[in-house]
Amino acid sequence: MSLTIYLHFNGNCREAFEFYRSIFGGEFEMISTFREGPEGMPLPEDVLDQVMHVSYPIGSSMLMGSDVPEQFAPPPVQGSNFSISYQPESKAAADELFAKLSDGGTVTMPMEDQFWGAYFGSCIDKFGISWQLNTEH
């Protein structure tokens, strides 16, 4: 398994990723907006066209990102607006790693099945590093 960097933006994710694509070339593997997400998301109209998720392969790595509406979390702070994303091989492995990473830290989203078909959770470890664990079903 590999580690992936996940970038968080305050409404300009699409602009940033278009910039990266203009430098590295290639195509997005996936890009979706909040409008394309599940119905009932508590977001105002002006946020619905912001990026909910983008996956962009660069060489043998993947750069991911999203906008973070204020309805979900405090605005991202430039310089610390990233998470490390890891894909464990199973739910059991995800639960074990998540328990260890969040010990002494803060759970920001508990491990749960998600609408995109994965088992996902996020936390901030005791050193202030933000982690995301995402296990495909």
ZAMARGU-4260 file (C-alpha; in steps of 0.2 Angstrom, whole numbers, plus 5000, padded with zeros to 4 digits):
<rodrens>
0) 5000/5000/5000 | 5006/5018/4997 | 5003/5035/5006 | 4994/5048/4996 | 4994/5067/5000
5) 4977/5074/5002 | 4976/5093/5000 | 4962/5104/5007 | 4956/5121/5000 | 4945/5135/5004
10) 4935/5136/4987 | 4950/5136/4975 | 4953/5117/4973 | 4949/5116/4955 | 4960/5131/4951
15) 4975/5123/4961 | 4973/5106/4952 | 4971/5114/4935 | 4987/5123/4939 | 4996/5107/4944
20) 4989/5098/4928 | 4996/5113/4917 | 5013/5108/4925 | 5013/5089/4925 | 5001/5085/4911
25) 4989/5071/4911 | 4971/5069/4916 | 4961/5069/4932 | 4957/5051/4937 | 4941/5058/4945
30) 4934/5075/4949 | 4917/5078/4957 | 4908/5092/4965 | 4897/5093/4980 | 4882/5095/4969
35) 4886/5077/4963 | 4886/5071/4981 | 4872/5063/4991 | 4856/5073/4992 | 4853/5082/5008
40) 4870/5089/5011 | 4868/5105/5021 | 4877/5116/5009 | 4872/5133/5001 | 4870/5134/4982
45) 4886/5144/4980 | 4896/5129/4987 | 4888/5115/4977 | 4900/5117/4962 | 4916/5117/4973
50) 4926/5101/4972 | 4921/5087/4984 | 4935/5076/4978 | 4948/5075/4964 | 4961/5062/4961
55) 4976/5066/4950 | 4989/5054/4945 | 5007/5061/4944 | 5019/5048/4939 | 5017/5033/4950
60) 5009/5043/4964 | 4992/5051/4967 | 4988/5068/4972 | 4970/5071/4979 | 4961/5086/4986
65) 4944/5094/4990 | 4937/5111/4995 | 4932/5111/5013 | 4916/5121/5016 | 4914/5130/5032
70) 4898/5119/5035 | 4910/5104/5037 | 4925/5111/5046 | 4935/5127/5050 | 4943/5135/5034
75) 4960/5126/5029 | 4975/5136/5035 | 4988/5138/5021 | 5004/5127/5026 | 4994/5115/5036
80) 4980/5111/5023 | 4984/5093/5020 | 4981/5075/5026 | 4991/5059/5023 | 4979/5046/5016
85) 4982/5028/5018 | 4973/5013/5011 | 4973/4998/5022 | 4970/4981/5015 | 4954/4977/5026
90) 4942/4985/5038 | 4951/4976/5052 | 4968/4983/5047 | 4960/5000/5046 | 4952/4999/5063
95) 4968/4994/5071 | 4978/5007/5062 | 4965/5020/5066 | 4965/5016/5085 | 4984/5018/5085
100) 4985/5034/5075 | 4971/5042/5085 | 4977/5037/5102 | 4982/5053/5111 | 4975/5063/5096
105) 4958/5068/5090 | 4945/5058/5080 | 4938/5070/5066 | 4927/5057/5058 | 4926/5039/5065
110) 4928/5024/5054 | 4912/5021/5045 | 4905/5014/5028 | 4903/5029/5016 | 4892/5033/5001
115) 4907/5032/4989 | 4908/5013/4994 | 4923/5013/5005 | 4926/5012/5024 | 4933/5028/5029
120) 4939/5038/5044 | 4950/5053/5049 | 4960/5059/5064 | 4973/5070/5070 | 4987/5061/5078
125) 4996/5067/5094 | 5009/5076/5084 | 4996/5087/5075 | 4997/5077/5058 | 4980/5074/5050
130) 4977/5056/5043 | 4963/5048/5032 | 4961/5029/5031 | 4951/5023/5016 | 4947/5005/5013
135) 4938/5000/4997 | 4925/4987/4999
</rodrens>
